[in-house]
């Protein structure tokens, strides 16, 4: 699947289109309240509070006017003004929600788009004219409720997309239609009985059902076994909530909790905790490299969590490894981790590419970060990548150091971070320059390796890639045994015991009150790879009747041992090949 939404100029264009959409709606529906908009992972959005009911007919009307406006080639201006002046401007235009958003900006200077008599909040850079916009399409109409000063407001979100030409738009719309019908992990996850999103229980993350949790465990066990083959990794388990004095940088953006006189923060990563373990470990240079590893939970604040399901949940789990090595070992350790990540991701067949991401704010640690960036670039010159490296450098907030992100394309061409390698100066972890440790050895940088930055996101990608039909080695339920009639229960249980003894993950449906057709329908909805049907005929023939998710509607009678032999190889987990780099190039 190609990357369809990652072009920088396209992202700039879509931000501007969102504001033009707001301009059109303001003209068509006087009195509408604007609540802001921007980019989405596949287009743009804008939130409104309408005075009347909005349906798809009105959306079509809005789209026609938006397309007409774009064709007329109007200029667009970028304005910068003081925060207080921006608030006054939006208050003057009777847009209190935009005034509130402007007042909440951290920067004193607020960036504004002006189009004719319309003003909107929009970060720079902007397009200069509507002729820079190619083609647009409004896609979805979404509603939510918000409580404001004791009043319940219905917020209407319009979502759309834009592309440089009709060919790319048609390509996307074809994928998008297929995606909504049969690939969206939010619906498939529920159908497969993997997870659910009970908003009354939590609006922050999903609830993993037993089968979904088993899928998490299978992936964890598999990848842990694979990376344990390439070095000694010491598993650890560190606290998520830690004392704020461990952080030398600003932690205002982190959730806090007070216990007595101490302030604790929800740690953005286990990096500080791993450094603590490294400092207290008795060691000399012969012990290097030292590898710590754990499965960690992470939470980030989000304005509208779960709008894209597991892709943007507030809380998720992922692997987190730190590598403490000497300067001489660093290149080898970094390349080994990089190649291992590529080998793991290649198994799933994703389209992927590497991106170098650095800090947006150039703070006191800029010189340390510059040294790490230079080192990463040097290492990249020493190895051959399986996935391409983007020429464009990206920036982000709150990074612990520059990092290489492996980003994959999903089924509609969106880009998601799946893996990351971060290089962090050891000075960043020390609270002050005088901090010493017993038996101190020289460690210039720490490598942080995340094979699956978010395991939840990986599962969403896999669900959509396989449309819920996982490879047999990964399926949380590989076989389901359906018993027909009370007389078949004993034989069905013998079949179950034999299958489990072969290491198969087996589900059973022995309910007497449910008809066979209903049992088959439920199992096929959950995309169980194989159904074993056991009734009187199977008992007489000392056989089983099986159905495969790959051949729906077709049944085959076979002896159990023949069936087990047929699927044996499909149950074997893939292994990572040993692709060693050229060590002589590291000298």
C-alpha positions as CSV (number, residue, x, y, z in Angstrom):
1,X,0.0,0.0,0.0
2,X,1.5,3.4,-1.0
3,X,1.8,6.4,1.3
4,X,-1.0,8.7,0.1
5,X,-1.1,11.5,2.7
6,X,2.5,12.2,3.7
7,X,3.5,14.9,1.2
8,X,4.3,18.1,3.1
9,X,2.7,20.5,0.6
10,X,-0.5,18.3,0.7
11,X,-0.6,18.6,4.5
12,X,-0.3,22.4,4.3
13,X,-3.0,22.5,1.6
14,X,-5.4,20.5,3.8
15,X,-5.0,22.8,6.8
16,X,-6.1,25.7,4.5
17,X,-9.0,23.7,3.0
18,X,-10.4,23.1,6.5
19,X,-10.5,26.9,7.0
20,X,-12.1,27.4,3.6
21,X,-14.7,24.9,4.5
22,X,-15.5,26.9,7.7
23,X,-15.8,30.1,5.5
24,X,-18.3,28.4,3.2
25,X,-20.4,27.1,6.1
26,X,-20.4,30.5,7.7
27,X,-21.8,32.0,4.5
28,X,-24.4,29.3,4.0
29,X,-25.5,29.2,7.7
30,X,-25.3,32.6,9.4
31,X,-25.2,32.1,13.2
32,X,-23.2,28.9,13.0
33,X,-20.5,28.7,15.7
34,X,-17.0,27.6,14.6
35,X,-14.9,25.4,16.9
36,X,-11.8,24.9,14.9
37,X,-10.4,22.4,12.5
38,X,-7.2,21.1,10.9
39,X,-5.6,18.0,9.4
40,X,-6.6,14.4,9.9
41,X,-4.5,11.4,9.0
42,X,-6.3,11.2,5.6
43,X,-7.6,14.8,5.0
44,X,-9.1,17.6,7.0
45,X,-11.9,18.3,9.4
46,X,-13.8,21.2,11.0
47,X,-16.2,21.3,14.0
48,X,-19.4,23.4,14.1
49,X,-22.4,24.1,16.3
50,X,-25.3,24.5,13.9
51,X,-28.6,26.1,14.7
52,X,-30.4,23.5,12.5
53,X,-30.3,19.8,11.8
54,X,-27.5,18.8,9.4
55,X,-27.9,15.8,7.1
56,X,-26.1,14.4,4.0
57,X,-28.2,16.6,1.7
58,X,-26.7,19.7,3.4
59,X,-23.2,18.2,3.2
60,X,-23.6,17.8,-0.6
61,X,-24.7,21.5,-0.8
62,X,-21.7,22.6,1.2
63,X,-19.4,20.5,-1.0
64,X,-20.7,22.2,-4.2
65,X,-20.1,25.6,-2.8
66,X,-16.6,24.7,-1.5
67,X,-15.6,23.4,-5.0
68,X,-17.0,26.5,-6.6
69,X,-15.0,28.8,-4.3
70,X,-11.8,26.9,-5.0
71,X,-12.2,27.3,-8.7
72,X,-12.5,31.1,-8.4
73,X,-8.9,31.5,-7.5
74,X,-9.1,33.8,-4.5
75,X,-6.0,35.0,-2.5
76,X,-5.4,33.8,1.0
77,X,-3.5,35.8,3.6
78,X,-1.5,34.8,6.6
79,X,-1.8,37.1,9.6
80,X,0.1,37.2,12.8
81,X,-1.3,39.1,15.8
82,X,-1.0,39.3,19.5
83,X,-3.0,36.7,21.4
84,X,-5.2,39.3,23.1
85,X,-5.9,41.0,19.7
86,X,-6.8,37.6,18.2
87,X,-9.3,37.0,21.0
88,X,-10.9,40.4,20.4
89,X,-11.1,39.7,16.7
90,X,-13.0,36.5,17.1
91,X,-15.3,38.0,19.8
92,X,-16.0,40.8,17.4
93,X,-17.1,38.3,14.8
94,X,-19.3,36.5,17.4
95,X,-17.1,33.4,17.5
96,X,-16.6,32.8,21.2
97,X,-15.1,29.3,20.8
98,X,-12.4,30.5,18.4
99,X,-11.7,33.4,20.8
100,X,-11.3,30.8,23.6
101,X,-8.9,28.7,21.5
102,X,-6.9,31.8,20.7
103,X,-6.7,32.7,24.4
104,X,-5.4,29.2,25.2
105,X,-2.4,29.4,22.8
106,X,0.9,29.3,24.7
107,X,2.6,31.6,22.2
108,X,2.0,35.3,22.4
109,X,1.7,35.5,18.6
110,X,-1.3,33.8,17.1
111,X,-1.3,32.6,13.5
112,X,-4.5,33.4,11.5
113,X,-5.8,32.7,8.0
114,X,-7.7,35.5,6.3
115,X,-10.0,34.8,3.4
116,X,-12.1,37.8,2.2
117,X,-13.9,38.8,5.4
118,X,-13.4,35.4,7.1
119,X,-10.8,34.8,9.8
120,X,-9.7,31.4,11.2
121,X,-7.1,29.9,13.4
122,X,-4.6,28.1,11.2
123,X,-0.9,27.3,11.8
124,X,1.6,28.4,9.3
125,X,2.7,27.8,6.6
126,X,-0.4,28.4,4.4
127,X,-1.2,28.3,0.7
128,X,-1.4,31.7,-0.9
129,X,-4.3,31.1,-3.2
130,X,-7.2,28.7,-3.7
131,X,-5.7,27.8,-7.1
132,X,-3.0,25.7,-5.2
133,X,-5.8,23.3,-4.1
134,X,-6.4,20.4,-6.4
135,X,-9.7,18.5,-5.8
136,X,-11.7,18.1,-2.6
137,X,-14.3,15.6,-1.3
138,X,-16.4,15.7,1.8
139,X,-16.4,12.2,3.3
140,X,-18.1,11.9,6.7
141,X,-20.6,13.6,9.0
142,X,-19.9,13.0,12.7
143,X,-21.7,14.2,15.9
144,X,-20.7,14.3,19.5
145,X,-21.9,16.0,22.7
146,X,-19.9,18.5,24.8
147,X,-20.7,20.0,28.1
148,X,-20.0,23.8,28.2
149,X,-21.0,25.8,31.3
150,X,-23.7,23.4,32.2
151,X,-25.2,23.3,28.7
152,X,-25.1,20.2,26.4
153,X,-24.0,21.2,22.9
154,X,-24.1,19.0,19.8
155,X,-20.9,19.4,17.9
156,X,-21.0,18.5,14.2
157,X,-17.7,17.5,12.6
158,X,-17.3,17.5,8.8
159,X,-14.5,15.4,7.5
160,X,-13.1,15.5,4.0
161,X,-10.0,15.1,1.9
162,X,-8.1,16.8,-0.9
163,X,-5.6,15.6,-3.5
164,X,-3.6,17.3,-6.3
165,X,-5.7,15.6,-9.0
166,X,-8.7,13.4,-9.7
167,X,-6.7,10.3,-10.3
168,X,-5.2,10.3,-6.8
169,X,-8.6,11.2,-5.3
170,X,-10.3,8.3,-7.1
171,X,-7.5,5.9,-6.0
172,X,-8.1,6.9,-2.4
173,X,-11.9,6.8,-2.6
174,X,-11.8,3.3,-3.9
175,X,-9.6,2.2,-1.0
176,X,-11.7,4.2,1.5
177,X,-14.9,2.6,0.4
178,X,-13.4,-0.9,0.7
179,X,-11.9,0.1,4.1
180,X,-15.2,1.2,5.6
181,X,-17.0,-1.9,4.4
182,X,-14.7,-4.7,5.4
183,X,-11.3,-3.5,6.8
184,X,-11.9,-0.9,9.6
185,X,-10.4,-2.5,12.8
186,X,-12.9,-0.7,15.0
187,X,-15.7,-2.8,13.6
188,X,-13.6,-5.9,12.9
189,X,-12.2,-5.9,16.4
190,X,-15.8,-6.1,17.8
191,X,-16.9,-8.8,15.3
192,X,-13.8,-10.9,16.1
193,X,-14.5,-10.5,19.8
194,X,-11.0,-9.0,20.4
195,X,-11.8,-5.7,22.1
196,X,-14.5,-3.1,22.6
197,X,-14.8,0.6,23.2
198,X,-17.3,1.0,26.1
199,X,-17.5,4.8,26.3
200,X,-19.4,4.7,29.6
201,X,-16.5,2.7,31.2
202,X,-13.7,4.7,29.6
203,X,-13.2,7.1,26.7
204,X,-9.4,6.7,26.8
205,X,-8.6,3.2,25.6
206,X,-10.2,-0.1,24.6
207,X,-11.1,-3.1,26.8
208,X,-9.2,-6.2,25.6
209,X,-11.4,-9.3,25.6
210,X,-9.8,-12.7,26.4
211,X,-9.1,-13.5,22.7
212,X,-7.6,-10.0,22.2
213,X,-5.5,-10.3,25.2
214,X,-4.3,-13.7,24.0
215,X,-3.3,-12.0,20.7
216,X,-1.3,-9.4,22.7
217,X,0.5,-12.2,24.6
218,X,1.3,-14.2,21.5
219,X,3.0,-11.2,19.8
220,X,4.9,-10.4,23.0
221,X,6.1,-14.0,23.5
222,X,7.1,-14.3,19.8
223,X,9.1,-11.1,19.5
224,X,10.7,-11.7,22.9
225,X,11.9,-15.1,21.8
226,X,13.2,-13.7,18.5
227,X,15.3,-10.8,19.9
228,X,16.6,-13.0,22.7
229,X,18.5,-14.9,20.0
230,X,20.7,-11.9,19.2
231,X,22.0,-11.0,22.6
232,X,21.6,-11.1,26.3
233,X,18.5,-9.0,27.4
234,X,17.7,-8.5,31.0
235,X,14.0,-8.2,31.6
236,X,13.0,-5.6,34.2
237,X,9.8,-4.1,35.5
238,X,9.9,-0.5,36.6
239,X,7.3,1.9,38.1
240,X,5.2,4.0,35.8
241,X,4.7,6.8,38.4
242,X,8.0,8.3,39.6
243,X,9.2,11.2,41.7
244,X,9.4,14.4,39.6
245,X,12.8,15.3,40.9
246,X,14.3,12.6,38.7
247,X,13.4,14.7,35.7
248,X,15.8,17.6,35.0
249,X,13.6,18.9,32.2
250,X,10.2,20.6,32.3
251,X,7.5,18.2,33.3
252,X,4.5,20.6,33.2
253,X,3.0,18.6,30.3
254,X,3.0,15.4,32.3
255,X,0.1,14.4,34.6
256,X,1.0,14.6,38.2
257,X,-0.1,13.3,41.6
258,X,0.9,14.4,45.1
259,X,1.8,12.1,47.9
260,X,2.6,13.9,51.1
261,X,5.2,16.5,50.3
262,X,6.4,14.8,47.2
263,X,5.2,15.3,43.6
264,X,5.0,12.3,41.3
265,X,4.7,12.3,37.5
266,X,3.3,9.7,35.0
267,X,6.6,8.9,33.3
268,X,6.7,9.5,29.5
269,X,8.9,6.4,29.2
270,X,10.9,4.0,31.4
271,X,14.2,5.7,30.3
272,X,14.9,7.3,33.7
273,X,14.1,4.1,35.5
274,X,16.4,2.1,33.3
275,X,19.2,4.6,33.9
276,X,18.7,4.2,37.6
277,X,19.2,0.4,37.2
278,X,22.3,0.9,35.1
279,X,23.9,3.3,37.7
280,X,23.4,0.9,40.6
281,X,24.6,-2.2,38.7
282,X,28.2,-3.2,39.6
283,X,30.1,-3.3,36.4
284,X,33.2,-2.6,34.4
285,X,33.9,-2.2,30.7
286,X,33.9,-5.9,30.1
287,X,30.2,-6.1,31.1
288,X,29.2,-3.9,28.2
289,X,26.9,-3.8,26.4
290,X,24.1,-4.0,29.0
291,X,20.6,-4.5,27.6
292,X,17.4,-3.8,29.7
293,X,14.0,-4.7,28.4
294,X,10.4,-4.4,29.5
295,X,6.8,-4.1,28.3
296,X,5.7,-0.7,29.3
297,X,2.4,1.2,29.4
298,X,2.3,4.7,28.0
299,X,-0.3,7.5,28.2
300,X,-0.5,10.7,26.2
301,X,-3.1,13.4,26.4
302,X,-5.4,13.7,23.4
303,X,-8.3,16.1,22.7
304,X,-10.4,13.5,21.0
305,X,-9.1,10.0,21.9
306,X,-10.3,6.8,20.1
307,X,-11.6,8.7,17.0
308,X,-9.4,6.4,15.0
309,X,-9.6,3.5,17.4
310,X,-6.4,1.8,18.5
311,X,-4.4,4.2,16.2
312,X,-4.8,7.1,18.6
313,X,-5.8,5.7,22.0
314,X,-4.6,7.6,25.0
315,X,-3.1,4.5,26.6
316,X,-1.2,1.7,25.0
317,X,1.5,-0.9,25.6
318,X,4.8,-1.4,23.8
319,X,8.3,-2.9,24.2
320,X,11.0,-0.6,25.6
321,X,14.7,-1.6,25.5
322,X,17.7,0.4,26.5
323,X,21.3,-0.4,25.4
324,X,24.2,0.9,27.4
325,X,27.4,0.4,25.4
326,X,30.9,1.8,24.9
327,X,31.6,4.2,22.2
328,X,33.3,1.4,20.2
329,X,30.3,-0.8,20.5
330,X,27.7,1.8,19.7
331,X,27.6,1.6,15.9
332,X,27.3,-2.2,16.0
333,X,24.5,-2.2,18.6
334,X,22.6,0.5,16.7
335,X,22.8,-1.3,13.3
336,X,22.0,-4.6,14.8
337,X,18.8,-3.1,16.4
338,X,17.9,-1.4,13.1
339,X,18.3,-4.5,11.1
340,X,16.3,-6.6,13.6
341,X,13.4,-4.1,13.4
342,X,13.4,-4.3,9.6
343,X,13.4,-8.1,9.6
344,X,10.5,-8.2,12.1
345,X,8.3,-5.7,10.1
346,X,9.2,-7.4,6.8
347,X,7.5,-10.6,8.0
348,X,4.1,-8.8,7.9
349,X,4.7,-7.3,4.4
350,X,4.1,-3.6,5.3
351,X,5.1,-0.8,3.0
352,X,7.5,1.2,5.3
353,X,10.1,3.9,5.4
354,X,12.5,5.4,7.9
355,X,12.2,9.0,9.0
356,X,14.6,11.1,11.2
357,X,12.8,13.1,13.8
358,X,14.4,15.8,16.0
359,X,13.3,18.2,18.6
360,X,11.2,21.2,17.6
361,X,12.4,23.4,20.5
362,X,16.1,24.1,20.4
363,X,16.7,24.1,24.2
364,X,19.7,23.8,26.5
365,X,20.4,20.3,25.2
366,X,20.7,21.3,21.6
367,X,24.5,20.6,21.4
368,X,23.9,17.2,22.9
369,X,21.2,16.4,20.4
370,X,23.3,17.7,17.5
371,X,26.1,15.2,18.5
372,X,23.5,12.4,18.5
373,X,22.1,13.5,15.1
374,X,25.6,13.5,13.7
375,X,26.3,10.0,15.1
376,X,23.0,8.6,13.6
377,X,23.9,10.0,10.2
378,X,27.3,8.5,10.4
379,X,25.9,5.1,11.4
380,X,23.4,5.3,8.5
381,X,26.3,5.8,6.1
382,X,27.8,2.5,7.3
383,X,24.9,0.2,6.6
384,X,22.4,-0.7,3.9
385,X,18.7,-0.2,4.8
386,X,16.0,-2.5,3.6
387,X,13.5,0.3,3.8
388,X,14.1,3.8,2.3
389,X,15.1,6.8,4.4
390,X,13.0,9.9,3.9
391,X,15.0,13.0,2.7
392,X,12.7,15.3,4.7
393,X,13.6,15.7,8.4
394,X,10.7,15.9,10.8
395,X,10.3,17.7,14.1
396,X,8.4,16.9,17.3
397,X,7.9,18.1,20.8
398,X,9.1,16.4,24.0
399,X,11.7,14.1,22.5
400,X,14.3,12.6,24.7
401,X,16.7,12.6,21.8
402,X,16.8,12.3,18.0
403,X,15.2,9.2,16.7
404,X,14.7,7.1,13.6
405,X,11.1,6.1,13.2
406,X,9.9,3.3,10.9
407,X,6.6,4.4,9.6
408,X,4.2,2.0,7.7
409,X,1.3,2.6,5.4
410,X,-2.1,1.3,6.3
411,X,-4.9,0.1,4.0
412,X,-5.9,3.7,3.0
413,X,-2.4,5.0,2.7
414,X,-2.1,6.7,6.1
415,X,1.2,6.8,7.8
416,X,1.8,5.4,11.3
417,X,4.9,5.0,13.5
418,X,5.4,1.3,14.2
419,X,9.1,1.2,15.4
420,X,11.7,3.6,16.7
421,X,15.4,3.9,17.6
422,X,16.4,6.8,19.7
423,X,19.9,8.0,20.5
424,X,20.2,9.9,23.8
425,X,23.2,11.7,25.3
426,X,24.1,10.3,28.7
427,X,24.3,13.9,29.9
428,X,20.6,14.3,29.3
429,X,20.0,11.6,32.0
430,X,22.3,13.0,34.6
431,X,20.7,15.5,37.0
432,X,23.8,17.7,37.1
433,X,27.3,17.7,35.8
434,X,28.8,16.6,39.1
435,X,26.8,13.4,39.3
436,X,29.1,10.5,39.6
437,X,28.7,6.8,40.1
438,X,30.8,4.0,41.5
439,X,33.0,2.2,38.9
440,X,31.9,4.8,36.4
441,X,32.6,3.9,32.8
442,X,32.3,6.0,29.7
443,X,28.9,5.8,28.1
444,X,28.5,8.6,25.5
445,X,24.9,7.7,24.4
446,X,22.1,5.4,25.3
447,X,20.2,3.6,22.6
448,X,16.4,3.2,23.1
449,X,14.9,0.5,20.9
450,X,11.2,0.1,20.4
451,X,10.4,-2.7,18.0
452,X,6.7,-2.0,18.4
453,X,6.3,1.4,19.8
454,X,2.6,0.6,20.2
455,X,1.5,-3.0,20.2
456,X,-2.1,-1.8,20.1
457,X,-1.4,0.1,16.9
458,X,0.3,-3.0,15.4
459,X,-2.7,-5.1,16.1
460,X,-5.0,-2.5,14.4
461,X,-2.7,-2.6,11.4
462,X,-2.7,-6.4,11.3
463,X,-6.5,-6.6,11.6
464,X,-6.9,-4.3,8.7
465,X,-4.2,-5.9,6.6
466,X,-5.6,-9.4,6.9
467,X,-9.2,-8.2,7.2
468,X,-9.4,-10.1,10.4
469,X,-8.2,-13.5,9.0
470,X,-4.9,-13.8,10.8
471,X,-2.2,-16.2,9.6
472,X,-2.7,-19.5,11.5
473,X,0.4,-19.1,13.7
474,X,-1.0,-15.8,15.0
475,X,-4.7,-16.6,15.3
476,X,-5.8,-16.4,18.9
477,X,-8.3,-19.2,18.2
478,X,-7.0,-21.6,15.6
479,X,-9.7,-24.3,15.8
480,X,-13.2,-24.3,17.0
481,X,-15.0,-27.6,17.7
482,X,-18.7,-27.7,17.1
483,X,-20.6,-30.6,18.7
484,X,-23.9,-31.7,17.1
485,X,-26.2,-33.6,19.4
486,X,-25.7,-34.8,22.9
487,X,-24.3,-38.2,21.8
488,X,-21.3,-36.5,20.2
489,X,-20.0,-34.7,23.3
490,X,-17.7,-37.5,24.4
491,X,-16.0,-37.8,21.0
492,X,-15.8,-34.0,20.6
493,X,-14.0,-33.8,23.9
494,X,-11.5,-36.4,22.8
495,X,-10.9,-34.4,19.6
496,X,-10.4,-31.3,21.8
497,X,-7.9,-33.1,24.0
498,X,-5.9,-34.3,21.0
499,X,-5.8,-30.9,19.4
500,X,-4.7,-29.2,22.6
501,X,-1.9,-31.8,23.0
502,X,-0.6,-30.7,19.6
503,X,-0.3,-27.1,20.9
504,X,-3.4,-25.8,19.0
505,X,-5.4,-23.0,20.5
506,X,-8.9,-24.5,20.6
507,X,-12.3,-23.1,21.2
508,X,-15.5,-25.2,21.7
509,X,-19.2,-24.7,21.2
510,X,-21.0,-27.5,22.9
511,X,-24.2,-25.6,23.6
512,X,-27.2,-27.9,23.1
513,X,-29.7,-25.0,22.6
514,X,-27.9,-23.5,19.6
515,X,-28.5,-24.9,16.1
516,X,-25.4,-25.9,14.0
517,X,-26.1,-23.1,11.4
518,X,-26.0,-20.5,14.2
519,X,-22.7,-21.9,15.6
520,X,-21.1,-21.9,12.1
521,X,-22.3,-18.3,11.5
522,X,-20.8,-17.0,14.8
523,X,-17.5,-18.8,14.2
524,X,-17.3,-17.4,10.6
525,X,-18.1,-13.9,11.8
526,X,-15.2,-14.3,14.3
527,X,-13.0,-15.6,11.4
528,X,-11.9,-18.7,13.2
529,X,-9.5,-20.4,10.7
530,X,-10.9,-24.0,11.1
531,X,-14.2,-25.4,12.3
532,X,-14.3,-29.1,13.3
533,X,-17.9,-30.4,13.2
534,X,-18.6,-33.5,15.2
535,X,-21.9,-35.4,14.9
536,X,-23.1,-39.0,14.6
537,X,-21.7,-39.5,11.1
538,X,-18.2,-38.4,12.2
539,X,-18.4,-40.8,15.2
540,X,-19.3,-43.7,12.8
541,X,-16.4,-42.9,10.4
542,X,-14.0,-42.1,13.3
543,X,-13.3,-38.8,11.4
544,X,-14.1,-35.1,11.5
545,X,-15.7,-32.7,9.1
546,X,-13.8,-29.4,8.8
547,X,-14.5,-26.0,7.2
548,X,-11.8,-23.5,6.5
549,X,-12.2,-19.7,6.6
550,X,-10.3,-19.6,3.3
551,X,-13.0,-21.7,1.6
552,X,-16.3,-20.6,3.2
553,X,-19.3,-22.9,2.6
554,X,-17.1,-25.9,1.7
555,X,-16.8,-28.9,4.1
556,X,-14.4,-31.8,3.9
557,X,-14.4,-35.1,5.8
558,X,-11.0,-36.3,7.0
559,X,-9.3,-38.3,9.8
560,X,-8.1,-36.1,12.6
561,X,-4.4,-37.0,12.3
562,X,-4.5,-36.1,8.5
563,X,-6.0,-32.7,9.4
564,X,-3.4,-32.1,12.1
565,X,-0.6,-33.0,9.6
566,X,-2.1,-30.6,7.0
567,X,-2.0,-27.6,9.2
568,X,1.1,-28.4,11.2
569,X,3.5,-26.2,9.1
570,X,1.0,-23.3,9.1
571,X,1.1,-23.2,12.9
572,X,4.9,-22.6,13.0
573,X,5.9,-19.1,14.0
574,X,8.2,-17.3,11.5
575,X,11.8,-16.7,12.5
576,X,14.0,-13.7,11.9
577,X,16.9,-14.4,9.5
578,X,20.4,-13.6,10.5
579,X,21.4,-10.8,8.1
580,X,24.8,-9.6,9.4
581,X,26.1,-6.3,8.2
582,X,29.7,-5.8,7.1
583,X,31.6,-5.3,10.3
584,X,34.7,-4.1,8.6
585,X,32.8,-0.9,7.5
586,X,32.5,0.1,11.1
587,X,36.2,0.8,11.6
